[in-house]
Amino acid sequence: MTPLERITERVNRLGNPNDPSTPRPLLTLSEFFEGNDILGSIGCNLMPTPTPAEFHAALSAIAARPEVADVRVQVTMFDNPDEWPFSDIVWVITSADTATVSSWFAEALRPDEVQEGWVKGVAYEECPIPAGMKPLSCWWD
């Protein structure tokens, strides 16, 4: 199975990810980044556009912090099955506040917004939240 076939199967596990009624896929870092060399699959509006490897390294460092339980990549769009899925949101499951999480990113990769809590009215794939932790969304415009 190729990396694209693997990610396609994974992203479509709960239905069409482009359908608003389908829970948003929340991929682990390895699921999203393993085999991903598609520039613009994440952080496409940052200049210069970072590579997936740069994002993976930064997010892996955040995931390794003691106050972080998990980091998940939300698939925002998968409208071309011949290309890698697109994301502009990463979820950090943490006990830290939004300002602290924002500060963990180098300036070149810093999200435009970091907000606490799931977005009301949006269904998400199940993601465990340990006691004392909360989901923070990191969004790149």
C-alpha positions, -999 to +999 in steps of 0.1 A: +000+000+000+014+034-009+014+063+015-014+080-004-035+048-004-029+045+033-039+081+041-069+079+018-082+048+036-075+064+070-092+097+062-123+081+047-127+057+076-158+075+090-172+087+057-165+115+033-143+141+052-157+168+029-192+162+041-199+184+072-219+157+088-188+134+089-168+137+120-136+156+113-107+131+111-081+137+138-049+120+127-019+112+148+014+129+137+026+096+122-006+091+103-005+126+087+032+130+081+045+095+073+051+095+035+039+132+033+062+153+012+035+175-003+044+212+002+012+231+012-006+201+028-002+221+060+008+257+066+002+266+029-003+303+037+030+307+056+058+323+037+081+307+029+059+276+030+073+251+054+079+215+044+058+188+060+091+176+077+095+210+093+060+209+107+064+173+118+096+181+137+080+211+155+048+192+164+067+162+176+087+185+199+054+199+213+040+164+216+070+154+237+064+181+263+053+168+298+021+190+298+009+176+264-011+144+262-014+143+224-012+163+192-037+156+164-039+169+128-074+177+117-081+170+080-098+201+068-103+191+031-097+161+009-112+170-024-086+155-047-080+118-041-048+120-061-033+145-036-025+145+001-053+157+024-051+193+036-050+206+071-051+241+086-058+230+122-038+211+147-052+201+181-029+201+211-044+182+241-027+199+270-030+214+305-012+246+292-031+278+282-034+292+247-006+318+250+018+292+263+010+268+234+014+296+209+048+303+223+060+268+217+060+274+179+089+292+162+078+325+146+079+310+111+054+283+121+033+301+147-004+297+142-026+327+135-049+317+164-049+293+193-083+287+209-096+265+237-122+238+231-139+220+203-159+241+179-196+240+186-216+223+159-187+204+145-184+166+149-149+153+156-135+118+155-132+105+191-100+117+208-094+109+245-089+140+268-072+130+301-083+146+333-068+181+337-063+185+300-082+203+273-081+205+235-066+237+220-069+243+183-039+258+164-052+274+132-033+288+103-051+311+080 
